Amino acid sequence: MTETDPKIGTVMAVQANFYQVRLDEGQTLLCTRPTRLKKIGQNVLVGDRIYVKSTEFERGAIASVTPRKTELQRPPIANADQILLVFALEEPTLDPVQLSRFLVKAESTNLKLLLGLNKADLITQEKQKEWEEKLKLWGYEPYFFSVENNQGIEEIKTALKNKITIFAGPSGVGKSSLTSLLIPQLDIRIGEVSGKLQKGRHTTRHVELFEMPQGGYIADSPGFNQPDFDCNSQNLINYFPEARHRLSQGQCKFNDCLHQEEPECIVKGEWERYEYYLRFLDEILAQEEKIAQTRDTESSVKKMVKDSGKVYTEPKLNTKKYRRVSRRLSHQKLEELYDHQSLEEEDYF
């Protein structure tokens, strides 16, 4: 590869200013982002399709970044096709509220959402059928699988083939074990599950792509136990498929309906996760109120620094009531007064 012969590849991992790039022709290069791209504000994310120019010592320099199909901030990744949300049916026991939290978070990315339920070997067929029917009412068709006995893995492989898939879900449910099963040659440290808390100590610390033998990539991202809602109160309802279905059948009386106690609301009613929606809505409304109060506080106080270097705040003065008039404005008013008096004298004579 020469300076005049750039190659295209995919960013597999990012650390500091170094980028591990897998070229389409099979070679892996360690690349840097040149100053030119920094000056124009071009960031480079895991998943980016980029053109690379080679340098000495088997290093590369990123020449350009192709337009992205998708982009997420958390986790920072480009061109992802879908999310596989992984939960365990037992150990720890599947909690519908926690599951709904992750589902809402995943729905807010606008990526295709797949739901995988691990440890299917630990529940009865009757219990699996119950979950299948419940989740169908929610709008999902889950993949039941077991890493322990290799159950349902082929179906997941088919769903992930030739796609960039983000693995998400709480710690200790088997995400890393599933990744190791799908990519046998990959050596991933697996967090042990705490017997007391029944939560895994997830060891992934940054986003990284792993190539699957059958084609496609798995994006393993840092685990989190309770995702925060980053949507606003008006949009929350759109992340419940069963509510979206109701909205597709008609329209609420008010355009800004939050589907609580408003009259002629077509969403509120007898659907299982309605109480979860109301609970999440209360959290988001409280968060929005807190942000609004913070902004009001910031606008009414100013930061000051003492001689010792200590920072403190004091109320801002009302400009119209307490601020001293500037000399320039005073002079302008005096000139206007003088001109007015002169005109009156001319009229008098």
ZAZAKE-207897 format. One line per 5 residues: number of its first residue (from 1); their letters; for each residue y, x, z of C-alpha. Coordinates in steps of 0.5 Angstrom, whole numbers. Example, Ala and Ser with C-alpha at 12.3 -4.5 7.8 and 13.67 -1.06 7.14 Angstrom:
2
1	as	-9 25 16  -2 27 14;
This chain:
349
1	mtetd	0 0 0  7 3 -2  14 1 -1  14 -3 -7  8 -6 -6;
6	pkigt	9 -11 0  3 -15 2  2 -21 6  -1 -23 13  -1 -27 19;
11	vmavq	2 -24 26  -4 -24 31  0 -22 37  7 -20 39  8 -15 45;
16	anfyq	15 -12 46  18 -10 39  11 -9 36  7 -14 32  -1 -14 30;
21	vrlde	-1 -16 23  -8 -18 20  -7 -17 12  -10 -22 7  -14 -17 5;
26	gqtll	-17 -15 11  -14 -9 14  -10 -10 21  -3 -6 22  1 -5 28;
31	ctrpt	8 -7 25  15 -7 27  21 -11 26  27 -8 23  34 -8 25;
36	rlkki	36 -12 19  32 -18 21  35 -17 28  42 -17 25  41 -24 21;
41	gqnvl	37 -27 28  30 -27 24  25 -28 30  18 -27 29  12 -31 32;
46	vgdri	5 -31 33  2 -35 27  8 -33 22  6 -31 15  10 -25 13;
51	yvkst	11 -19 8  9 -12 10  11 -6 8  7 0 10  10 6 13;
56	eferg	7 13 15  1 13 20  -2 7 18  4 3 21  8 -3 18;
61	aiasv	15 -6 17  16 -13 17  20 -14 10  21 -22 11  18 -28 14;
66	tprkt	16 -34 10  18 -41 11  14 -44 17  10 -51 17  11 -52 24;
71	elqrp	14 -48 30  13 -49 38  17 -46 43  12 -47 49  8 -43 47;
76	piana	12 -39 42  8 -40 36  9 -42 28  5 -45 23  0 -49 28;
81	dqill	-4 -54 25  -7 -58 31  -8 -58 38  -15 -58 42  -14 -61 49;
86	vfale	-20 -58 53  -22 -62 60  -28 -62 64  -31 -68 65  -34 -65 72;
91	eptld	-33 -59 76  -27 -61 77  -28 -69 76  -23 -71 70  -17 -74 73;
96	pvqls	-14 -80 68  -7 -79 71  -7 -71 69  -11 -72 63  -5 -77 61;
101	rflvk	0 -72 63  -3 -67 58  -4 -72 52  4 -74 53  6 -66 53;
106	aestn	1 -65 47  3 -71 43  11 -69 44  9 -63 39  8 -68 33;
111	lklll	2 -63 32  -5 -67 30  -9 -68 37  -16 -66 38  -19 -68 45;
116	glnka	-25 -64 47  -29 -66 54  -33 -60 57  -39 -60 61  -42 -67 58;
121	dlitq	-49 -64 61  -46 -66 68  -45 -73 67  -50 -79 65  -50 -82 58;
126	ekqke	-47 -89 61  -42 -85 64  -40 -81 58  -40 -88 54  -35 -91 59;
131	weekl	-30 -85 58  -31 -86 50  -29 -93 51  -24 -92 55  -21 -86 51;
136	klwgy	-22 -91 45  -17 -96 48  -12 -90 49  -12 -88 42  -17 -82 42;
141	epyff	-24 -80 40  -26 -75 44  -31 -69 43  -36 -69 48  -39 -62 49;
146	svenn	-42 -57 54  -41 -49 53  -47 -49 58  -52 -51 54  -49 -51 47;
151	qgiee	-48 -58 46  -43 -61 41  -41 -54 39  -42 -55 31  -38 -61 31;
156	iktal	-32 -57 34  -33 -51 29  -32 -56 23  -26 -59 26  -23 -52 27;
161	knkit	-25 -49 20  -19 -46 16  -14 -49 21  -10 -45 27  -11 -49 33;
166	ifagp	-8 -48 40  -13 -49 46  -9 -52 51  -11 -55 58  -11 -54 65;
171	sgvgk	-15 -48 68  -22 -48 70  -25 -53 64  -28 -48 60  -23 -46 54;
176	sslts	-24 -38 55  -32 -40 55  -31 -44 49  -27 -39 45  -32 -34 47;
181	llipq	-38 -38 44  -34 -40 38  -33 -32 37  -39 -29 39  -36 -22 38;
186	ldiri	-30 -23 42  -30 -21 49  -25 -25 54  -25 -24 61  -26 -31 64;
191	gevsg	-23 -34 70  -27 -36 76  -27 -43 79  -25 -43 86  -30 -47 90;
196	klqkg	-24 -49 95  -19 -52 90  -24 -52 84  -18 -49 79  -20 -43 75;
201	rhttr	-16 -37 75  -14 -36 68  -13 -29 65  -9 -30 59  -2 -28 59;
206	hvelf	1 -29 52  0 -32 46  -5 -29 41  -9 -31 35  -17 -30 35;
211	empqg	-20 -31 28  -26 -35 27  -32 -33 23  -32 -39 19  -25 -39 18;
216	gyiad	-19 -41 22  -16 -38 28  -16 -40 35  -9 -39 39  -11 -38 46;
221	spgfn	-4 -39 50  -3 -38 58  -6 -44 62  -2 -48 66  -4 -54 71;
226	qpdfd	2 -59 71  6 -59 64  13 -61 65  16 -67 61  21 -64 56;
231	cnsqn	22 -71 52  28 -76 54  27 -82 57  28 -86 50  22 -82 47;
236	linyf	17 -82 52  14 -89 50  12 -86 43  7 -81 46  3 -86 48;
241	pearh	-1 -89 42  -3 -95 45  4 -97 46  6 -94 39  1 -99 36;
246	rlsqg	5 -105 40  12 -103 37  9 -103 30  7 -110 31  14 -112 33;
251	qckfn	21 -110 36  24 -110 43  30 -115 44  34 -109 46  35 -102 42;
256	dclhq	35 -98 48  29 -102 52  26 -97 57  20 -102 57  21 -104 65;
261	eepec	24 -110 67  28 -112 60  27 -119 57  23 -120 51  20 -113 51;
266	ivkge	14 -112 47  11 -106 50  10 -108 58  4 -112 59  -3 -111 60;
271	werye	-5 -104 58  -9 -99 62  -4 -93 62  2 -98 63  3 -96 70;
276	yylrf	2 -88 68  8 -89 63  12 -92 69  11 -86 73  12 -81 68;
281	ldeil	19 -85 66  21 -85 73  20 -77 73  24 -76 67  30 -81 69;
286	aqeek	30 -77 76  30 -71 72  36 -73 67  40 -76 73  39 -69 76;
291	iaqtr	41 -65 70  47 -70 70  49 -69 77  49 -61 76  53 -62 70;
296	dtess	58 -66 74  58 -61 79  59 -55 75  65 -58 71  69 -59 78;
301	vkkmv	68 -52 81  69 -45 79  66 -39 81  70 -34 85  68 -27 87;
306	kdsgk	71 -23 93  73 -16 94  66 -15 97  63 -17 90  60 -24 94;
311	vytep	60 -30 89  63 -36 92  65 -43 89  71 -47 90  74 -54 87;
316	klntk	78 -54 81  85 -56 82  87 -62 78  91 -59 72  96 -65 72;
321	kyrrv	97 -66 79  97 -59 82  97 -53 76  104 -50 76  108 -51 69;
326	srrls	108 -45 65  114 -41 64  114 -42 56  113 -50 57  119 -50 62;
331	hqkle	123 -46 57  121 -51 52  123 -57 56  130 -53 58  131 -52 51;
336	elydh	130 -60 49  135 -62 55  140 -57 52  139 -60 45  140 -67 48;
341	qslee	146 -66 52  149 -62 46  148 -68 42  151 -73 47  157 -69 47;
346	edyf	158 -69 40  157 -76 40  163 -77 46  168 -73 42;
